[in-house]
């Protein structure tokens, strides 16, 4: 008997989107931040910091004001796609992580 909703099924676009998000923010971005050969000047290096910055900027404010935790499970697909696209732009040098972080911190009253 098959499960109605299998989070590990590759044919599930939502599960694939969540895996892409987790891979980007938990593995790829932290690895990029610590790769000394790349000489990246990023203000953060921890996974939850990347998640905060990308989600805040995808939401246009502190993500907790828009999404119930856990954000990757509860964000709508469009928001998650915007956050992933932004993260990929940061890696490619097409988006400024310092600026995105400053905006995120300002929305949280910490800037």
MARDRENLO-560875 format. One record per residue (C-alpha): residue number from 1; residue in three letters; x, y, z negated. Coordinates in nm, 2 decimals. Example, Ala and Ser with C-alpha at 12.3 -4.5 7.8 and 13.67 -1.06 7.14 Angstrom:
# MARDRENLO-560875
{atom 1; Ala; {1.23; -0.45; -0.78}},
{atom 2; Ser; {1.37; -0.11; -0.71}},
# end
This chain:
# MARDRENLO-560875
{atom 1; Unk; {0.00; 0.00; 0.00}},
{atom 2; Unk; {0.15; 0.33; 0.11}},
{atom 3; Unk; {0.15; 0.64; -0.11}},
{atom 4; Unk; {-0.06; 0.93; 0.01}},
{atom 5; Unk; {0.22; 1.18; -0.05}},
{atom 6; Unk; {0.58; 1.06; -0.04}},
{atom 7; Unk; {0.83; 1.34; -0.13}},
{atom 8; Unk; {1.11; 1.13; 0.01}},
{atom 9; Unk; {0.95; 1.07; 0.34}},
{atom 10; Unk; {1.15; 1.24; 0.62}},
{atom 11; Unk; {0.83; 1.30; 0.82}},
{atom 12; Unk; {0.70; 1.53; 0.54}},
{atom 13; Unk; {0.79; 1.88; 0.65}},
{atom 14; Unk; {0.75; 2.02; 0.30}},
{atom 15; Unk; {0.98; 1.77; 0.15}},
{atom 16; Unk; {1.24; 1.84; 0.42}},
{atom 17; Unk; {1.21; 2.21; 0.35}},
{atom 18; Unk; {1.27; 2.15; -0.03}},
{atom 19; Unk; {1.57; 1.93; 0.04}},
{atom 20; Unk; {1.72; 2.19; 0.27}},
{atom 21; Unk; {1.67; 2.46; 0.00}},
{atom 22; Unk; {1.83; 2.24; -0.27}},
{atom 23; Unk; {2.12; 2.14; -0.04}},
{atom 24; Unk; {2.18; 2.51; 0.05}},
{atom 25; Unk; {2.17; 2.65; -0.30}},
{atom 26; Unk; {2.31; 2.36; -0.51}},
{atom 27; Unk; {2.58; 2.24; -0.27}},
{atom 28; Unk; {2.66; 2.45; 0.03}},
{atom 29; Unk; {2.66; 2.80; -0.12}},
{atom 30; Unk; {2.85; 2.71; -0.44}},
{atom 31; Unk; {3.11; 2.52; -0.23}},
{atom 32; Unk; {3.15; 2.82; 0.00}},
{atom 33; Unk; {3.19; 3.05; -0.30}},
{atom 34; Unk; {3.47; 2.84; -0.44}},
{atom 35; Unk; {3.65; 2.77; -0.11}},
{atom 36; Unk; {3.96; 2.97; -0.14}},
{atom 37; Unk; {4.04; 2.93; 0.23}},
{atom 38; Unk; {3.74; 3.14; 0.32}},
{atom 39; Unk; {3.84; 3.42; 0.09}},
{atom 40; Unk; {3.48; 3.51; 0.02}},
{atom 41; Unk; {3.42; 3.80; -0.21}},
{atom 42; Unk; {3.08; 3.69; -0.36}},
{atom 43; Unk; {2.95; 3.82; -0.69}},
{atom 44; Unk; {2.81; 3.48; -0.80}},
{atom 45; Unk; {2.91; 3.12; -0.76}},
{atom 46; Unk; {2.65; 2.92; -0.96}},
{atom 47; Unk; {2.35; 2.75; -0.79}},
{atom 48; Unk; {2.08; 2.92; -1.00}},
{atom 49; Unk; {2.23; 3.26; -0.92}},
{atom 50; Unk; {2.20; 3.20; -0.55}},
{atom 51; Unk; {1.85; 3.08; -0.60}},
{atom 52; Unk; {1.75; 3.39; -0.79}},
{atom 53; Unk; {1.90; 3.62; -0.54}},
{atom 54; Unk; {1.76; 3.45; -0.23}},
{atom 55; Unk; {1.41; 3.40; -0.38}},
{atom 56; Unk; {1.39; 3.75; -0.52}},
{atom 57; Unk; {1.48; 3.90; -0.18}},
{atom 58; Unk; {1.24; 3.66; 0.00}},
{atom 59; Unk; {0.96; 3.77; -0.23}},
{atom 60; Unk; {1.04; 4.15; -0.24}},
{atom 61; Unk; {1.07; 4.14; -0.62}},
{atom 62; Unk; {1.15; 3.91; -0.91}},
{atom 63; Unk; {1.03; 3.57; -0.79}},
{atom 64; Unk; {0.87; 3.48; -1.12}},
{atom 65; Unk; {0.62; 3.77; -1.06}},
{atom 66; Unk; {0.52; 3.59; -0.74}},
{atom 67; Unk; {0.58; 3.22; -0.78}},
{atom 68; Unk; {0.52; 2.98; -1.08}},
{atom 69; Unk; {0.83; 2.77; -1.18}},
{atom 70; Unk; {0.97; 2.56; -1.04}},
{atom 71; Unk; {0.99; 2.80; -0.75}},
{atom 72; Unk; {1.12; 2.55; -0.48}},
{atom 73; Unk; {0.81; 2.34; -0.54}},
{atom 74; Unk; {0.56; 2.62; -0.58}},
{atom 75; Unk; {0.68; 2.88; -0.32}},
{atom 76; Unk; {0.48; 2.88; 0.00}},
{atom 77; Unk; {0.66; 2.75; 0.31}},
{atom 78; Unk; {0.71; 3.10; 0.46}},
{atom 79; Unk; {0.88; 3.23; 0.14}},
{atom 80; Unk; {1.10; 2.93; 0.12}},
{atom 81; Unk; {1.19; 2.96; 0.49}},
{atom 82; Unk; {1.28; 3.33; 0.44}},
{atom 83; Unk; {1.50; 3.24; 0.15}},
{atom 84; Unk; {1.68; 2.97; 0.34}},
{atom 85; Unk; {1.73; 3.19; 0.64}},
{atom 86; Unk; {1.87; 3.46; 0.41}},
{atom 87; Unk; {2.11; 3.21; 0.25}},
{atom 88; Unk; {2.23; 3.10; 0.59}},
{atom 89; Unk; {2.28; 3.46; 0.69}},
{atom 90; Unk; {2.49; 3.52; 0.38}},
{atom 91; Unk; {2.71; 3.21; 0.47}},
{atom 92; Unk; {2.75; 3.34; 0.83}},
{atom 93; Unk; {2.85; 3.69; 0.70}},
{atom 94; Unk; {2.54; 3.84; 0.85}},
{atom 95; Unk; {2.39; 3.94; 0.51}},
{atom 96; Unk; {2.56; 4.11; 0.22}},
{atom 97; Unk; {2.54; 3.90; -0.10}},
{atom 98; Unk; {2.65; 4.20; -0.31}},
{atom 99; Unk; {2.36; 4.41; -0.18}},
{atom 100; Unk; {2.11; 4.13; -0.22}},
{atom 101; Unk; {2.23; 4.07; -0.58}},
{atom 102; Unk; {2.22; 4.44; -0.67}},
{atom 103; Unk; {1.86; 4.45; -0.54}},
{atom 104; Unk; {1.76; 4.14; -0.73}},
{atom 105; Unk; {1.91; 4.28; -1.05}},
{atom 106; Unk; {1.74; 4.61; -1.01}},
{atom 107; Unk; {1.40; 4.44; -0.97}},
{atom 108; Unk; {1.48; 4.27; -1.30}},
{atom 109; Unk; {1.58; 4.59; -1.47}},
{atom 110; Unk; {1.94; 4.48; -1.50}},
{atom 111; Unk; {2.10; 4.69; -1.22}},
# end
